[in-house]
Amino acid sequence: MQLPDGATPSRRTDNTLVKALARAFRWKRMLESGEFASISELAKKEGIAFTYMARVLRLTLLAPDIVEAILDGRQRPEVTLARVLEPFPVEWMSQGAAFEPYHEHS
């Protein structure tokens, strides 16, 4: 869908995606603090499959501008939880094509 020049897309916060980001960063802090020795140990404590936790933890590798766009509801419609849980490049510059947020014109 193409918006007319000067039109800004409406913001729509994807609560599922925001919650997944929050969990990912919380789990990352728990691992970095030494509270848990491994993802396996943390997954067991949280009652979550290791593979799912590992995929969600990858969200902490998203570029800061992409995370900010998601939190602000400025992500493109195709940027869904299912999409960001698929493999993506860890290099921030390479993520832009897949997850580039809408840019608001001033």
Secondary structure as GFF3:
##gff-version 3
##sequence-region A 1 106
A	DSSP	alpha_helix	15	32	.	.	.	ID=ss1
A	DSSP	alpha_helix	39	46	.	.	.	ID=ss2
A	DSSP	alpha_helix	50	57	.	.	.	ID=ss3
A	DSSP	three_ten_helix	58	61	.	.	.	ID=ss4
A	DSSP	alpha_helix	64	72	.	.	.	ID=ss5
A	DSSP	alpha_helix	81	84	.	.	.	ID=ss6
A	DSSP	alpha_helix	92	99	.	.	.	ID=ss7
###
